[in-house]
């Protein structure tokens, strides 16, 4: 594994597929400016029924971090997506973890030119029958990694909400 890529796999021997980049619009958490760094996320199907590949890529020069909780990197310890069929939400049946204050190991660092990947088996947390589904992920809050360069306000680091593409899934 290269130093610029971390892979998170929740199931062994899952097939790897090429990433499909999607243009993602990210907004400042205060809602008043757009993110200038090219951080993207994508949600794609794999060759296995009910399995998805989620990735976050940083093609920019700024390092970012995000809390792994309530994201696909949290496995099924939280509800981080909404699945609907015909406009009706499918009930989440995974675990809901109770946690204390996040520690440093609960954050994922996304360095410049790095991609992190998670594979998700939807059947571990949802009952899916044949049909057409829409899958939408909750936004991920990115925070700029601290640098050694002094800033005007070194206490506050910029943060942005990263909204990923929704995915249409058909299960036969």
N, C-alpha and C positions, 0 to 999 in steps of 0.2 A: 504494500500500500504506500502511495506517495505521501510526502509530508504535507502536500497542499490539499489533500482530500481525506475527509473522515467519512466513514460509512457506518451507519447504524442499521443493523439488521435485527429484526425481531423474530425471524423465522430462518433457519439455516437452509442453504442450498436453493434459495429463490433465484430465479433467472434475472439477470441484469439486462436492462435495455438502454438504448441511447436516450439521453435526455432531450426533451422537446422544450425549447425555450418559449415562454409566453411573455408578452409585454405586460408588466404589472405596474399599476399606478399605486404609489405609496404616498400617504399624506402625513404631515407632521401631526403629532398627537394633539396639538392645539388647533389643528385644522386650518392653518393659514399659509402653508407653503408646501411645495413639492420637494421630494427627496431628489438631490442631484446625483447621488451615487447609483451606479447600475446594479442594484441588488434585485434579484428576481427569484420568484418561486414558481414551481410548477407541480401540477398534480396530473398523473398519467396512469392509464391502465397498463397491466402487464399481460403476459400470455396466460397467466393463471386466473381462473374465474374468481371474482371477488377480491382480487389483490390489486393494490395501487402502489405506485411509486411516487414519493413526495421528495422534492429537492429544493434547496435554497442555495443560490449561487451569488458570489460576490465578485464581479468583474471590475470593481473599482479599486481605489487606492486607500480607502479608509476601512479599518477593521470595525466590525460590529459584533454585538452579542445579543442573545435573547434568552429568556427563561424557557427551559424545555417543557415546563408544565403547560398543559392545555394546548399542546402542539402535537403533531404526529411523532415527535421524538419522545413523547411521554408514554408511548405504547398505548394501552387501553386503561390508563389510570385516571382519565378525565374525558369529558365530552368536548372535543375540539372541532367537531364537524356537525353539520346538519345534513341529513339525507332525507329527501322527499320523493314520493311517488305519487304522481297525479296531484301535486300540491299539498299532499298530506305528509306530515313528518313521520318518519320511522323511529320508533322508540329505541334509544340507546340502552344497551343491556350490559355494558362493561362496568368495571369498577370505578368508584369515585374515591380517590385518595384524600385523606385528611392530612394536612401538612403544617409544619411550623414555618418559620421565616425561611426563605430560600437561602441556601449556602452557595458558595462559589462554584461547587461541582454541579449545581443545578442549572447553570448557564452554559450555553453553547457559544463558543467563540467562532466567528466567521471572518477569517483573515482575508486580506486582498487576494484575489485569484483562487479562492477556495470554494468548494461545493460540498455540502453535507446532504446525505440521502437517508431516507427511512422507507421501509417497505411495510405496508399495512394489509392485513388480512381482515377485510370487513366482516367476515363470518364469525370472528371472535367477539364482536361487540354488537352486531345487528342481525336480526332475522330477515334475510332477503329471499324473496320468492321471485320467480320469473317476472320480468317487467322492465320498465324504463325508470331510471333513478337520476336525480340531480344531487350532486355532492358539493357542498360549499364548506370551506374551512373558515374557522374564526381567524381574524387578522392576528398577525404576530407583531409584537412591539419590539423593534430593533433599537438598541442604544449604541451610540458610538463608543468604541473602546477608548479608554483614556490614552493620551499620548504624552510624551515627555515635553511637548511644546506647550508653553504657557498660553492660556486663553484669557479672554476678557473676563469670563466668569468660569473659573475652573471647577466650581461646585456642580454646575449643571452641564451635562453632556447632551447633545441633541438626541432626540428619539423620534421614531417614525413608526407608523402602522403599515405593515406590509400585507396587502390583500392579494391572495392567490386566485388563480382562475377557478371557476366552477367547472365541474366535470359532469358530462352526461354519460351514464353507464347503463348498458343493456345486459340483463342476465336472462339467459335462455332456460 
